Amino acid sequence: MSRPAGSQRDPRIDAIRALAIVLVMLGHARGIPETFQSLVFSFHVPLFFLLSGWLATAHGRARGDGTFVARQARGLLLPYLGFFLPAYGYWLATRNIGSKAQRWGEVPWWDPLQGALAGSGPGLYVQPALWFLPALFVTAVAYRLLVRRPHARWLAPVAAVVCCAWIEAVLPLPVRLPWSLDLLPVCFCFYAFGAALAVHGRSPATPLPAGIVWLVVAAWLPLAWFNGRVDINLMRFGASAFAFLAAALLGSLVASQLATRLHRWPAVAWIGRNTLLLLGIHFPVFFVLSGIRAVAGVESPPGPGWALFVTAVALLAAVPLRWLLLRLAPWVLGQPGRETANIGRASEAQTR
């Protein structure tokens, strides 16, 4: 989700990121229809890996491996830590309240810390969406270290074959590997497809004729529907690996084409520039609102209206939270502190 610094922003790419993160938030909200979840989960995570591969290849700067890894760690792992700790504090403070006591009351206080170290799977229950950050870190570093010739034209198709074979023949492993290493061939595949677009001078935001877009929609909808529910973090890929891969790529194309038609909206541009923040705060906001709902004695099950409400609140809450974090802890948003930023600008000026 982090974007290479110093490159010119494409508002259409920001629009794709905005649509993707809003779909992620809606998909995680209680009360959203299962049909919507099945369709959205078929592509939203692969789309983020694809965009990350494209951005790293199209706008990444030439730098040493050590510098690259350090920048990825600052942009992904520090935010991972920064967003996990407040959620963990909230869990500690509320785990013995109401219905939570039945589920979490006997759980040791240190159990979520084990989940944070693992960085994936059901153990990351206090902040489930954060699994994406260490997974992207591992994927980006693996691509950097393994692919010394990113212009290889057959890399993405080979990665697709490996992805399908890995899902069908290997997964699930007896024990989950930390930081989604067991999902690396899957994440690597979509990252490679994004990089391939950049190598060939194409962009995910390239507009296509409406007729072609409708044909893609007609192919994606039944494929995603019949493949069933997908959850990459929990290693659920539906009925078949091939259907999962095809639906993910087709759905990513549909979402990209829809988003590029929204790029002139200021709110869409803002959301697209703050996907990392929204990834990190939407689950805590949902948990707080669900707690308020429970304390208020609302017994009816949440529906689509509730899902839209909590998503809207999370989007609105992001505005003051961004202001606060940029002043108190910019590293949580993958940004250097003011002093570090000033030193970096001075060093660049001296080398010109």
C-alpha positions, 0 to 999 in steps of 0.5 A: 500500500505504500507508494514510492516517494518522489514519483508523480502521483497518478490520480487514477491509481489513487482512485483504484486504491480508494475503491479497493480499500472501501471494498475491504472495509465494507467486506469486513463490516458486520451485516454486509450480505454474503453475496457482496462479500464473496464477490469483493473478496474474490479480488480486493487483496490481489488487487493491492498486491498487483498495484504494489508490484506495478508501483514498485516497478514503474516508479521505484528508484534504483537503490541497493538491496539494504536500502530497499529492505530498510525502506520497506520495513519503515513503510510497512513493518513500523505501521504494522507495529503502530496500528497493532499496539492501540488495538491490543490496548483496547482488547486488554481494556475491554475483554472482560466486559459483557459478551467479550468475557465469555470469549476472551476472559480466559485468554492469557494477556500475552496471547495476542502478542504471539499473534502479532509475532506470527503476523497472519492467520486467526492469531491476529484477531485484535487487528485482523487486516494487518496481516497484509503489511508483513505479507507485502513486506515479504513479497516485495523483498522476495521479488527484489532479491529473486527477480534480477531481470524483471523484464523477463516476459514469462515471469507472470505466467510462470508465477501463475502456474506456481500459484495454482500448483501451490494452492492445489498441491501444497496448501494448507501446511500443517502449521502456519508459517510466520508473516504469510510465508506459506502464502508467498507464491500466491502473493508473489503471483499478483505482485508479478502481474503488476510488475509485468504491466509496468515492464510492458509500459501499461498501467492498471488505470489504462481505460478500456472500451466500455464493450470490453469492460462489460465482457470482463464483468460478464466473465468475472461475475459467474466465475467469482460466484461459483468459486465461492468465498475467498479469504487469502489470510485464512487460506480459503481459495474457493472451489479451484485455484484456477477459478480463484486466480482468474476471478481475482485478475478479472475482478481487479480489472473491473474494479480498476476500470470503475475506479478510473471513472471516479478519479476527479472526485476530491474525496476519492483522491483523499481516500486513495492517498490514505489507504494505509491509515484506513487499513489500520483503523477500520477494525478498531473503529468497527470494534468500538462501535460494536461495543457501543451497540452492545452496551446500548442494548441493541439486540437485533442483528446488524444489517447492511445499514449498519455496515454502511454506517460503521464504514462511513464513521471509519472514513470520517474518523480517518481525517482527524486521526491522520492529522494527529498521527502526522504530528505525534507519530508520523512513522505509523503512517510510514512517514519519516519524522520531521527531523529525519525528513529535514536531514534527508532533504539536506542530504539530497541537496548536497548531492545535486 
